[in-house]
Amino acid sequence: MDIDYRIAIVFAPVAIAAGWAAFNIGAAALRQIQGFLNKEA
């Protein structure tokens, strides 16, 4: 069975960009949630 690597080549940059965006947004979201929780206490 031959694997078509063109699909991986096309989607790899999209997946990397999505992961990077999720990493950056996730860090900012965690800081915001922690700030909100600290304000409540």
Buried (B, 14 or more C-beta within 10 A) or exposed (E): EEEEEEEEEEEEEEEEEEEEEEEEEEEEEEEEEEEEEEEEE
